[in-house]
Amino acid sequence: MKKLFLGVAAMLLATMTAGAVEKEVVSPDGSVKVTVSDDGGQPAYQVTLNGTVFIERSPLGVIMNFGNLSQGLTLKDCKTSTIKDEYNLKTIKKSHVNYEATEAICQFEKQGKPALDIIFRVTGRDVAYRYKIYGQKKDMFSAVVESEVSSFVLPEGTTTFLCPQVKPMGGFARTYPSYETSYTWDDQMGKNGWGQGYTFPCLFKTTAGWVIISETGTDGNYVGCCLKNDGGAKYSIDFPQKEEMDGWCTPTASVSLPALTPWRTMTIGTTLAPIVETTVANDLVQPKYKASKTYTYGKGTWSWIIRMDGSCNYNEQKEYIDFSAALGYRSVLVDAHWDSQIGYDRVAELSRYAKSKGVGLFLWYNSNGSWNDAPQGPRHKMDRSSVRRKEMKWMQDNGILGIKVDFFGGDKQVMMQLYEDILTDANEFGLQCIFHGCTLPRGWERMYPNYVASEAVLASENLSFGQGACDAEAKNGCTHTFIRNTVASMDFGGSALNKRYSTDNQHGTYRRTSDVYALATAVLFQSSVQHFALAPNNLEDAPAWAIDFMKMVPTTWDDVLFIDGYPGKYAIIARRAGDKWFVAGINAEQQPLKKTISLPMFAKDTQLTVYADDAQLNGSVKTVKLNKKQQLTLTIPCNGGVVVMN
């Protein structure tokens, strides 16, 4: 394997040939440098941080139906400028963002004619690029992107934290792929998952630090991509599999010329702080339309995670409305089968009842047209515009807050168009959107004002399905904090306080994690709308301090800070809402985690509220005074948690 790595490095780091052009793009603070070149007619780039290579020289370019725009190209110029942007967004990890980057438009020609601009954006932690593709014939206004050569060559010694892409048309009711597989941790390079590559985002640990690779800005004008590895240190952009959606439509991208592709993003750092704190997915995009109304956010409950399909009946949904009202929550998610087990008229009645209690409803829908066999209803309501808009008008007339659309299963361009069409139509009727059984969102919080969050992760439903997921809950929680949830809002649906995933709290899978762990993940897992896995019985059988915390924990945040952690082992981060900071930590290692952490966000001698576990995972809450060094020593047992707040 080492010889293979060295072979790739030798091939890609060969001495520049005579006549080759090389340009440098440097971040505003001078720490990150991208070197762009055309050696041998092959566009390529390299990324360094403070002089250390984080991405080795890596190929660039696209393969079009009219020709190869990755070979025989000449770099004519790189025009640089400073890009500044400022925006407010309630639905991401940081509500106010000041963005500054160096932009370079690197112009490549083929046979003396413009062929490709490669546009780079470089900050002190993020590198992103996309293509502007030109036609090679007069009056050529459309084309097909058949594939990309876009690659990321990692330094030797890098290990990987990756989530395998699955084969299409497998799994429950042939709904794959759905971005719901387990990660591998600290694995060697040179593998290709289960044969289909890896879903975004992809995390790598180099000998010098960390790199997370993803993409943003994908809409109905392109396909959703993943990473593939052909052996060695090079990971390349890959298009959807042709078998997705039962083979319907091509896996390529049809574009109008000149065409702008989505951004490929890299966030780099010597620690995980830049990755936890980056906002690059939304920095690079712009809103596609105005919000039709002022959207609001908050907490909610849902019966399905504890009580499953049978709970979708009028009486139990009314019970959950009362439960949400008792907690001061904003909503109830009415899950699958409501159309057949409750009916439209009685759902409208439930919505009126919820409104009288200060609560609103989210309704579950099947995305399905003809691309899988998922039987849950409502079906065939979201895949066609005329039916969808009629359905959304009914929801608007009956005061529904939003929708949760499930079972997409594919990243082809036609599916990206469906996501965009659902979002666009929903905004017209004032509805917020959550997606499940779905692709990774790619800058959608800013692009679509009514977009809330996506699952795109091995989420809480799996805790009901099998004990193995419960046994691995903390390990996965310490993973999502540093990978999936760093690039986009994550609808996990967790923070259960039941001991068992069942109505009577006596049967079903057994929760290994503590009550304080549940509180901590309410902070760690970011989504502006959270439907927690709480149950009405928790008002009586859960600790009062836990219920009180779940009543007051925010779902929208103003800032985030990385404190400490390692994917799959432990995670400690801080989030701020207004002037209130929440420091949350969880531990998946067998031995108790003892850490002395610095908390500069709190003044010395501040009285802090601390939720913590003992060795037996018995939680409690107490008040402590922060010392003069602004440090606090924490001990977190395996499967336990901690929350510190002012």
NUMI-552570 format. One line per 5 residues: their letters; for each residue x, y, z of C-alpha. Coordinates in pm, 1 decimal. Each point is the difference from the previous one (the first is absolute). Layout:
NUMI-552570
a	X/Y/Z ~ ... .
end
This chain:
NUMI-552570
mkklf	0.0/0.0/0.0 ~ 285.7/238.6/86.6 ~ 148.3/-52.2/-346.3 ~ -337.9/88.7/-151.4 ~ -15.0/325.5/199.4 .
lgvaa	353.7/89.6/-105.3 ~ -85.7/-80.0/-360.2 ~ -295.7/237.9/0.0 ~ 208.5/268.5/169.0 ~ 279.1/-40.0/-251.3 .
mllat	-242.5/24.7/-289.3 ~ -180.9/308.0/131.7 ~ 296.0/182.8/151.0 ~ 228.5/-29.0/-298.5 ~ 226.6/294.7/-69.5 .
mtaga	-175.5/270.6/-197.3 ~ 84.0/-30.9/-368.3 ~ 137.0/283.5/-205.0 ~ -270.2/245.1/-101.3 ~ -239.6/-102.7/274.3 .
vekev	-182.5/285.8/169.6 ~ -45.9/20.2/376.6 ~ -207.5/254.5/196.4 ~ -48.6/48.0/373.2 ~ -321.8/98.1/179.8 .
vspdg	46.0/107.7/360.9 ~ -262.6/46.9/271.3 ~ -51.9/352.0/140.2 ~ 190.5/-91.0/318.1 ~ 284.6/-158.9/-197.1 .
svkvt	-24.8/-341.8/167.9 ~ -156.1/-208.2/-279.5 ~ 150.6/-20.5/-347.0 ~ -137.4/-170.4/-309.2 ~ 243.0/-63.5/-284.5 .
vsddg	-169.1/-39.3/-339.1 ~ 190.1/-142.3/-296.8 ~ -36.6/-142.3/-350.6 ~ 300.4/-232.2/-11.8 ~ -32.2/-236.7/-294.6 .
gqpay	-326.8/164.8/-102.5 ~ -167.8/-135.6/315.0 ~ -165.5/255.4/229.9 ~ 97.3/-70.6/360.6 ~ 21.9/162.1/341.2 .
qvtln	172.4/-44.0/335.1 ~ -103.0/131.0/344.3 ~ 230.7/96.4/286.5 ~ -65.3/140.6/346.4 ~ 290.0/199.1/147.0 .
gtvfi	231.6/-172.2/-245.2 ~ -115.6/-355.7/76.2 ~ -166.7/-197.1/-278.8 ~ -356.1/-109.5/80.7 ~ -105.8/-84.0/-358.4 .
erspl	270.5/-125.3/-233.5 ~ 0.6/98.0/-367.0 ~ -340.8/-120.1/-122.6 ~ -160.8/-13.7/-346.6 ~ -282.3/229.8/-108.7 .
gvimn	-234.6/7.8/-297.8 ~ -319.9/-139.0/-147.9 ~ -91.7/-247.7/-272.1 ~ -270.7/137.7/-227.9 ~ -203.5/-167.1/-268.0 .
fgnls	185.2/222.3/-247.5 ~ 352.0/-60.1/131.5 ~ 251.9/-43.5/278.6 ~ 55.2/321.1/196.5 ~ 262.3/-150.2/227.7 .
qgltl	282.5/-46.8/-251.4 ~ 175.0/223.4/-252.6 ~ -85.4/316.8/192.7 ~ 210.3/310.0/54.4 ~ -27.0/226.0/303.8 .
kdckt	-16.7/353.4/-139.6 ~ -59.8/204.6/313.8 ~ -134.7/2.3/356.9 ~ -186.4/321.0/72.8 ~ -22.8/51.8/374.8 .
stikd	-221.6/221.1/212.5 ~ -125.9/20.5/356.0 ~ -355.6/-115.7/62.8 ~ -185.2/131.6/304.7 ~ -346.9/-101.6/109.2 .
eynlk	-208.0/38.7/312.8 ~ -320.0/-188.1/71.6 ~ -236.3/-107.5/275.8 ~ -143.9/-351.0/9.0 ~ -190.1/-144.9/293.7 .
tikks	6.5/-357.8/-123.9 ~ 374.4/-72.3/16.2 ~ 267.8/-25.7/269.2 ~ 84.3/373.6/-7.6 ~ -276.9/257.4/-40.2 .
hvnye	218.2/286.2/-128.4 ~ 284.0/-64.4/-243.9 ~ 268.0/236.0/-125.9 ~ 164.7/-165.9/-296.3 ~ 322.1/106.5/-166.9 .
ateai	185.2/-202.9/-259.3 ~ 246.4/30.0/-282.5 ~ -167.1/-91.0/-327.0 ~ 205.3/-107.9/-300.2 ~ -149.5/-59.1/-343.2 .
cqfek	253.8/-223.5/-171.1 ~ -57.5/1.3/-374.6 ~ 90.9/-309.4/-198.3 ~ 3.3/-15.4/-378.7 ~ -4.9/-290.9/-241.3 .
qgkpa	132.2/46.9/-352.8 ~ -1.1/375.0/53.8 ~ -365.5/25.7/108.1 ~ -147.6/46.0/351.2 ~ -87.7/-345.3/133.1 .
ldiif	-25.8/16.5/374.3 ~ 23.3/247.6/283.7 ~ 88.1/-156.1/332.6 ~ -122.7/237.0/269.7 ~ 167.5/-28.2/339.0 .
rvtgr	-105.4/151.4/333.1 ~ 263.9/-10.5/275.6 ~ -29.6/99.4/367.1 ~ 212.9/-79.1/303.0 ~ -180.4/-332.6/41.7 .
dvayr	-193.6/-73.0/-319.5 ~ 88.9/-69.1/-361.2 ~ -273.5/-38.1/-258.9 ~ -11.9/-20.3/-376.9 ~ -249.3/-36.8/-278.1 .
ykiyg	4.7/2.9/-379.0 ~ -137.5/237.9/-257.0 ~ -28.6/-203.1/-317.9 ~ -1.2/153.6/-348.0 ~ -119.9/-156.6/-323.2 .
qkkdm	259.8/-77.3/-264.0 ~ -218.5/75.0/-300.3 ~ -191.7/307.6/-109.9 ~ -362.0/9.0/115.2 ~ 51.7/-289.9/242.8 .
fsavv	-235.6/76.0/288.2 ~ -46.6/-339.4/166.5 ~ 211.2/-300.0/82.0 ~ 36.7/-299.1/230.0 ~ 258.7/-34.9/274.5 .
esevs	81.4/-368.9/-16.7 ~ 244.3/-4.3/293.0 ~ 253.0/204.4/193.1 ~ 371.3/-51.8/40.5 ~ -15.2/208.2/320.0 .
sfvlp	218.0/-172.5/258.9 ~ 151.2/33.1/344.1 ~ 335.3/-166.6/59.2 ~ 70.5/-39.1/371.0 ~ 352.1/-11.0/146.2 .
egttt	155.7/-332.9/86.1 ~ -90.2/-115.9/350.5 ~ -354.2/138.0/-14.8 ~ -278.3/-201.4/162.2 ~ -368.4/19.8/-88.4 .
flcpq	-337.7/43.9/169.7 ~ -245.8/-89.8/-274.1 ~ -358.4/-110.6/-55.9 ~ -38.0/-254.7/-283.9 ~ -240.9/66.0/-284.8 .
vkpmg	-238.6/-292.8/-45.8 ~ -118.7/-177.2/-310.3 ~ -329.5/141.3/-130.2 ~ -338.8/-169.2/15.3 ~ 80.1/-203.1/311.8 .
gfart	-104.8/27.7/362.4 ~ -352.7/65.6/121.1 ~ -242.1/2.7/-294.7 ~ 289.7/60.5/-241.3 ~ 52.4/353.8/132.8 .
ypsye	383.5/8.2/-5.4 ~ 216.2/205.8/-11.6 ~ -101.6/209.0/300.7 ~ 326.1/114.5/164.6 ~ -63.6/-219.9/304.7 .
tsytw	302.9/-225.6/44.4 ~ 258.1/-33.3/274.9 ~ 335.7/172.8/-15.0 ~ 340.0/-159.6/14.9 ~ 245.4/169.9/235.1 .
ddqmg	372.7/61.3/-53.6 ~ 0.0/-234.4/-296.9 ~ 275.5/-18.7/-258.8 ~ -26.7/164.0/-339.0 ~ -34.8/-194.8/-320.9 .
kngwg	-345.5/-148.9/58.2 ~ -323.6/78.9/-181.8 ~ -257.3/-69.4/269.5 ~ -230.1/-283.4/-101.1 ~ 92.7/53.5/-364.1 .
qgytf	-202.6/316.0/-61.3 ~ 218.3/261.6/167.4 ~ -87.6/226.6/291.6 ~ -275.2/246.4/78.9 ~ 77.8/360.4/86.6 .
pclfk	135.4/137.2/223.6 ~ 329.7/-191.6/14.7 ~ 245.0/54.3/286.2 ~ 373.2/-69.5/-16.3 ~ 271.2/19.6/266.3 .
ttagw	339.3/88.1/-143.7 ~ 324.9/-6.9/192.9 ~ -34.1/379.3/33.5 ~ -370.9/36.2/75.8 ~ -345.4/-46.8/-147.4 .
viise	-178.6/39.5/-335.2 ~ -373.4/-29.0/-65.2 ~ -115.7/-16.5/-362.1 ~ -353.2/67.5/-117.7 ~ -198.1/197.8/-256.9 .
tgtdg	-250.6/283.5/6.1 ~ -233.0/190.3/-229.7 ~ -150.1/-309.5/-163.3 ~ -350.0/59.3/-136.9 ~ -211.2/-120.1/-290.0 .
nyvgc	268.8/105.8/-245.0 ~ 238.8/-280.9/94.1 ~ 34.1/-340.0/162.9 ~ 88.5/-79.5/359.0 ~ 348.6/-144.7/17.5 .
clknd	209.6/-223.0/224.6 ~ 366.3/-99.0/29.2 ~ 156.3/-309.8/-151.8 ~ 342.3/-153.2/49.0 ~ 172.5/-206.7/-265.1 .
ggaky	276.5/-109.2/234.2 ~ 261.3/218.1/164.3 ~ -20.4/354.1/131.7 ~ -218.6/157.2/-269.4 ~ -371.6/52.4/63.9 .
sidfp	-205.2/123.8/-295.9 ~ -343.5/146.2/-60.2 ~ -243.3/-267.0/-117.2 ~ -346.9/36.0/-151.2 ~ -312.1/-196.1/102.9 .
qkeem	-34.5/-365.4/-84.4 ~ -202.6/-72.9/-312.0 ~ -218.6/-253.4/186.4 ~ -134.5/266.2/238.5 ~ -372.9/73.5/-26.6 .
dgwct	-47.5/-342.6/-160.5 ~ 216.1/109.4/-291.5 ~ -220.0/295.8/-87.8 ~ 190.0/296.0/-156.2 ~ 370.2/30.6/-61.2 .
ptasv	263.1/48.0/273.5 ~ 159.0/289.8/-190.2 ~ -68.4/374.6/23.6 ~ -175.1/191.3/-276.1 ~ 110.9/364.7/5.7 .
slpal	-50.6/326.3/-182.8 ~ 317.1/166.0/-126.9 ~ 190.6/172.0/137.8 ~ -61.8/-221.5/305.1 ~ 96.4/45.6/363.7 .
tpwrt	42.2/-321.7/198.2 ~ -48.5/-40.6/377.9 ~ 288.4/81.4/231.4 ~ 241.4/-267.5/124.0 ~ 105.4/99.1/353.2 .
mtigt	290.3/-81.0/230.1 ~ 29.8/121.4/357.3 ~ 342.7/-49.4/153.2 ~ 161.8/50.7/338.0 ~ 258.4/-125.9/245.2 .
tlapi	-292.9/-71.1/236.1 ~ -367.6/-74.4/-56.7 ~ -95.3/359.7/89.2 ~ -19.2/129.0/-361.2 ~ -215.3/-298.2/-97.4 .
vettv	-244.5/39.8/289.5 ~ -19.9/376.5/-45.9 ~ 0.8/37.2/-381.1 ~ -298.0/151.3/-181.9 ~ 141.7/-61.9/-348.3 .
andlv	-304.6/-191.6/-125.9 ~ -210.2/314.4/29.6 ~ 274.4/258.8/-61.4 ~ 21.9/-103.0/-365.5 ~ -369.4/13.5/-91.9 .
qpkyk	-279.1/257.3/-19.0 ~ -377.2/-19.7/65.7 ~ -190.2/-121.8/-304.8 ~ -323.7/171.9/101.2 ~ -145.9/214.3/276.3 .
askty	-179.6/-153.6/294.8 ~ -375.9/28.2/-47.3 ~ -38.3/69.6/371.6 ~ 207.3/26.2/315.4 ~ 80.7/-359.5/89.5 .
tygkg	36.8/-97.7/364.6 ~ 185.0/-289.5/159.7 ~ 1.7/-204.5/316.7 ~ -52.0/-332.4/172.3 ~ -257.8/-268.0/-58.3 .
twswi	-100.6/-356.4/80.2 ~ -90.8/-304.6/-211.0 ~ -159.1/-325.8/101.7 ~ 148.7/-230.6/-262.6 ~ 352.0/-32.0/145.9 .
irmdg	-133.4/-158.9/321.9 ~ -343.5/-133.9/-99.5 ~ 53.8/-73.9/-373.7 ~ -262.1/-20.7/-278.4 ~ -297.0/-91.3/218.2 .
scnyn	22.6/329.0/186.9 ~ -104.0/198.0/-304.1 ~ -361.7/24.3/110.2 ~ -214.8/292.0/106.7 ~ 6.4/-60.6/375.0 .
eqkey	373.8/-53.9/35.3 ~ 83.5/298.0/-219.6 ~ -229.0/210.9/216.6 ~ 187.3/-133.7/303.1 ~ 328.8/112.9/-157.4 .
idfsa	-146.4/342.4/-72.9 ~ -82.4/31.8/369.3 ~ 350.1/-125.1/80.4 ~ 163.0/262.5/-222.9 ~ -219.3/268.5/153.9 .
algyr	105.4/-109.7/351.2 ~ 365.1/30.8/-102.0 ~ -51.7/336.9/-167.2 ~ 97.1/-153.9/-334.5 ~ -88.3/137.6/-339.3 .
svlvd	-108.6/-310.3/-192.7 ~ -93.2/-365.1/-35.9 ~ 120.0/-211.1/-292.1 ~ -282.3/-225.5/-121.3 ~ 180.6/-285.0/-169.9 .
ahwds	-81.7/-256.5/-269.7 ~ -346.6/-147.3/-63.1 ~ -191.2/302.9/128.7 ~ -199.4/12.6/-323.4 ~ -140.3/-351.4/54.2 .
qigyd	4.6/-28.3/381.6 ~ -131.3/348.2/81.3 ~ -125.8/147.5/-325.1 ~ 13.2/347.8/-145.9 ~ -307.8/135.4/176.3 .
rvael	113.2/-111.0/344.1 ~ 355.9/126.7/-61.7 ~ -153.3/337.5/-74.7 ~ -188.1/-34.8/329.1 ~ 326.0/-90.0/177.3 .
sryak	164.7/306.7/-148.8 ~ -275.8/223.1/137.5 ~ 33.2/-164.9/340.3 ~ 378.8/42.8/-9.5 ~ -37.9/367.4/-84.2 .
skgvg	-222.6/47.0/304.0 ~ 288.8/-137.6/207.2 ~ 265.1/217.4/-165.3 ~ 137.7/-294.8/-197.5 ~ 28.6/-66.0/-374.1 .
lflwy	32.7/-315.8/-209.9 ~ 261.9/-136.6/-236.9 ~ -135.3/-271.5/-230.3 ~ 196.9/-295.5/-141.6 ~ -13.7/-74.7/-375.4 .
nsngs	142.7/-266.3/-226.8 ~ 199.7/156.7/-283.6 ~ -77.6/-294.2/-218.0 ~ -86.5/14.1/-362.4 ~ 125.3/-325.0/-148.4 .
wndap	356.2/-39.0/130.0 ~ -52.4/-236.9/294.8 ~ -255.9/-219.8/171.5 ~ -47.4/189.6/327.6 ~ -366.9/-63.3/90.1 .
qgprh	-51.8/266.5/267.7 ~ -247.3/274.4/-76.8 ~ -75.0/262.4/-100.8 ~ 150.0/-111.8/-331.2 ~ 8.6/169.8/-342.0 .
kmdrs	-63.3/342.9/151.3 ~ 347.0/151.2/-36.0 ~ 132.4/-121.2/-335.2 ~ -224.7/200.6/-235.9 ~ -49.1/375.6/9.1 .
svrrk	-376.7/18.7/-46.0 ~ -74.5/-256.0/270.9 ~ 269.8/138.1/230.2 ~ -127.0/356.6/-20.8 ~ -357.3/-107.5/65.1 .
emkwm	118.9/-193.2/305.9 ~ 202.0/295.9/123.3 ~ -296.2/233.0/-42.7 ~ -200.5/-234.2/224.7 ~ 280.3/13.1/256.5 .
qdngi	15.5/377.6/-14.8 ~ -377.4/26.1/45.3 ~ 19.2/-225.3/305.0 ~ 291.9/169.0/175.5 ~ 263.7/-271.1/-51.6 .
lgikv	353.0/120.0/85.7 ~ 200.5/-224.4/-228.6 ~ 74.0/-335.0/-157.0 ~ 243.0/-286.9/48.3 ~ 55.9/-171.5/-335.5 .
dffgg	158.6/-346.2/-1.1 ~ 138.4/-278.7/-223.1 ~ 178.8/184.7/-281.3 ~ 273.4/-252.0/-78.7 ~ 230.8/151.1/-259.2 .
dkqvm	213.6/296.6/-101.3 ~ -74.7/27.2/-370.7 ~ -77.5/341.7/-141.9 ~ -370.5/-73.3/-22.5 ~ -3.2/-71.9/375.5 .
mqlye	185.4/322.9/75.7 ~ -269.4/174.4/-203.4 ~ -267.4/-166.6/213.2 ~ 157.0/128.4/322.4 ~ 12.3/349.1/-147.2 .
diltd	-355.9/-16.6/-131.6 ~ -136.8/-117.9/335.3 ~ 181.6/281.0/180.3 ~ -103.7/266.3/-249.2 ~ -366.8/-100.7/3.2 .
anefg	-4.5/-39.4/377.7 ~ 128.2/353.8/46.4 ~ -287.8/137.2/-203.3 ~ -236.8/-158.0/251.1 ~ 203.6/96.3/306.5 .
lqcif	117.0/-353.3/83.9 ~ 333.5/-103.7/146.5 ~ 172.9/-312.2/-129.7 ~ 184.6/-284.8/168.7 ~ 135.8/-287.7/-209.6 .
hgctl	61.3/-362.1/104.5 ~ 130.4/-304.8/-183.8 ~ 179.7/261.9/-201.8 ~ 320.7/148.5/-129.1 ~ 232.3/234.9/185.5 .
prgwe	-118.3/362.7/-13.0 ~ 252.5/217.4/-178.4 ~ -33.6/362.3/109.9 ~ -378.0/-28.5/-0.6 ~ -55.4/192.6/323.7 .
rmypn	100.2/319.5/-180.8 ~ -115.9/-92.5/-349.7 ~ -355.6/-88.9/106.8 ~ -140.6/217.9/283.4 ~ -264.9/-256.6/98.1 .
yvase	245.2/-291.3/16.7 ~ 60.2/-127.9/353.8 ~ 209.8/-317.5/10.4 ~ 64.4/-344.4/-143.1 ~ 63.3/-339.2/151.9 .
avlas	280.7/-131.5/-226.7 ~ 151.3/-188.0/292.9 ~ -48.8/-322.4/195.7 ~ -258.1/171.5/220.8 ~ -216.0/-75.9/303.9 .
enlsf	-242.6/-236.3/-173.8 ~ 276.7/-260.3/-0.8 ~ 2.7/8.8/380.3 ~ -349.3/-148.6/-15.7 ~ 86.1/-251.7/-270.2 .
gqgac	291.1/-181.9/166.2 ~ 200.4/-24.1/319.5 ~ 323.6/35.9/-195.3 ~ -84.8/360.4/-77.8 ~ -67.7/64.5/368.0 .
daeak	329.7/-160.0/96.5 ~ 182.2/228.2/-247.5 ~ -203.0/315.2/72.0 ~ 276.8/190.8/177.4 ~ 263.7/-98.0/-257.4 .
ngcth	-222.3/124.6/-280.2 ~ -87.7/315.4/193.5 ~ 370.2/78.0/36.4 ~ 30.1/-48.7/-376.1 ~ -291.5/207.8/-131.0 .
tfirn	119.1/300.3/202.3 ~ 321.0/13.2/-203.2 ~ -119.3/-116.7/-341.6 ~ -364.1/2.7/-112.5 ~ -124.4/288.2/217.0 .
tvasm	294.6/226.9/-80.3 ~ -116.3/65.4/-356.9 ~ -378.6/23.8/37.8 ~ -293.7/-18.7/238.6 ~ -69.6/-357.4/111.3 .
dfggs	-347.1/-126.4/85.4 ~ 95.4/-279.7/239.3 ~ -315.4/-20.0/214.5 ~ 173.9/-113.6/317.8 ~ 38.6/100.9/366.9 .
alnkr	-219.9/-282.1/129.1 ~ -67.9/-18.7/373.9 ~ -176.8/-336.3/-13.4 ~ 213.9/-290.0/114.9 ~ -157.7/-214.4/-270.7 .
ystdn	-130.8/79.0/-346.3 ~ -358.9/-107.3/62.4 ~ -331.0/143.8/114.1 ~ 13.2/-162.7/344.0 ~ 371.3/74.5/45.5 .
qhgty	48.2/-368.5/93.9 ~ 65.1/-171.3/-334.3 ~ 194.2/59.8/-318.9 ~ 358.9/109.7/-43.7 ~ 185.3/127.7/305.6 .
rrtsd	160.8/342.8/14.8 ~ 364.7/-30.0/108.7 ~ 56.8/372.2/31.7 ~ -82.9/215.6/299.7 ~ -259.4/270.5/46.5 .
vyala	278.1/260.6/3.3 ~ 120.3/-141.6/-333.1 ~ -350.1/71.7/-134.0 ~ 25.0/360.6/118.0 ~ 348.7/39.0/-145.8 .
tavlf	-105.7/-119.6/-347.3 ~ -281.4/255.1/2.2 ~ 285.2/252.2/-11.5 ~ 250.8/-195.6/-208.7 ~ -242.4/-87.3/-283.0 .
qssvq	-90.8/318.5/-185.5 ~ -333.6/54.4/-170.6 ~ -225.2/303.9/30.6 ~ -305.8/-225.7/32.7 ~ 48.5/-294.6/235.0 .
hfala	-255.6/-278.6/43.7 ~ 135.7/-169.8/310.1 ~ -57.9/-366.1/89.3 ~ -184.0/88.7/319.2 ~ -321.1/-170.6/112.0 .
pnnle	-292.3/119.7/213.9 ~ 94.7/-242.2/278.5 ~ 328.1/191.1/40.2 ~ -190.7/271.8/185.4 ~ -37.0/-255.5/279.2 .
dapaw	291.8/-243.8/-31.6 ~ 291.0/218.7/-113.9 ~ 199.6/216.2/242.7 ~ -154.9/343.2/44.6 ~ 335.1/167.5/-73.6 .
aidfm	16.8/-180.8/-334.7 ~ -350.4/107.4/-101.1 ~ 70.4/356.5/110.3 ~ 312.2/5.8/-216.2 ~ -183.2/-141.6/-302.3 .
kmvpt	-263.2/270.6/43.9 ~ 254.3/281.2/-21.5 ~ 276.5/-122.8/-233.8 ~ 11.7/213.8/-318.0 ~ -13.0/-132.6/-355.0 .
twddv	144.9/309.5/-167.3 ~ 352.1/111.8/76.4 ~ 213.3/310.3/-40.1 ~ 346.3/-151.8/21.5 ~ 194.0/-326.2/34.6 .
lfidg	344.7/-84.3/138.3 ~ 198.0/-321.9/-12.1 ~ 147.5/-87.7/339.3 ~ 131.7/-355.5/-26.8 ~ -74.4/-336.4/-151.6 .
ypgky	87.7/-279.7/-237.8 ~ -242.7/-162.7/-246.7 ~ -155.0/-312.7/145.8 ~ 160.5/52.0/341.3 ~ -122.3/316.5/170.0 .
aiiar	-136.6/342.3/-87.2 ~ -11.2/330.2/189.0 ~ -126.3/314.3/-171.3 ~ -170.3/323.4/105.4 ~ -297.0/180.7/-151.1 .
ragdk	-133.0/345.7/79.6 ~ -360.1/122.2/-12.9 ~ -17.5/370.9/79.2 ~ 223.0/55.1/302.4 ~ -35.9/-358.4/122.2 .
wfvag	268.6/-261.2/-68.6 ~ -56.7/-375.0/7.1 ~ 306.4/-224.9/19.2 ~ -90.9/-361.3/-81.8 ~ 208.9/-314.6/7.4 .
inaeq	-48.5/-373.9/-51.4 ~ 233.3/-299.0/31.8 ~ 4.3/-327.5/-194.5 ~ 324.6/-144.3/134.5 ~ -7.4/-281.1/254.3 .
qplkk	202.0/195.4/253.7 ~ -138.4/314.3/163.9 ~ 113.4/315.9/-174.7 ~ 164.4/250.5/233.2 ~ 75.2/338.0/-154.5 .
tislp	91.1/342.3/127.9 ~ -144.2/241.1/-255.1 ~ 41.5/372.7/-45.8 ~ -323.3/199.2/-13.1 ~ 96.0/353.2/-103.9 .
mfakd	-362.0/80.2/-87.7 ~ -74.8/14.7/375.3 ~ 149.6/263.0/232.8 ~ 202.0/-130.5/295.7 ~ -206.0/-79.8/310.3 .
tqltv	-314.7/-42.5/-214.4 ~ -259.2/-225.8/161.1 ~ -59.4/-283.8/-245.4 ~ -273.0/-261.5/-13.5 ~ 146.8/-344.2/-65.5 .
yadda	-194.1/-311.4/-104.1 ~ 222.8/-305.6/46.3 ~ 2.2/-378.2/46.2 ~ 157.0/-214.6/267.4 ~ 174.8/-327.9/-82.8 .
qlngs	-335.0/-184.8/-11.1 ~ -149.5/255.4/-244.1 ~ -219.7/154.5/266.6 ~ -40.7/361.8/-94.3 ~ -31.2/305.2/220.3 .
vktvk	16.0/377.1/-23.0 ~ 208.7/229.3/219.1 ~ 149.3/349.3/7.6 ~ 375.8/58.8/-10.9 ~ 219.0/308.6/-11.3 .
lnkkq	242.1/39.9/-288.8 ~ 356.8/42.4/126.1 ~ 222.1/298.2/-70.0 ~ 173.5/-181.4/-286.8 ~ -343.4/-38.0/-163.3 .
qltlt	45.5/-375.9/0.4 ~ -226.7/-284.8/101.7 ~ 86.8/-366.0/54.8 ~ -258.5/-241.8/-135.9 ~ -38.8/-376.1/31.5 .
ipcng	-228.1/-172.2/-250.7 ~ -59.3/-377.0/31.3 ~ -46.8/-225.6/-300.5 ~ -344.2/66.8/-157.8 ~ -34.4/304.1/223.1 .
gvvvm	-12.5/371.7/-53.1 ~ 49.3/342.6/148.8 ~ -159.5/339.5/-55.3 ~ 137.1/324.3/143.9 ~ -192.3/326.4/-31.0 .
n	-2.1/348.1/145.5 .
end
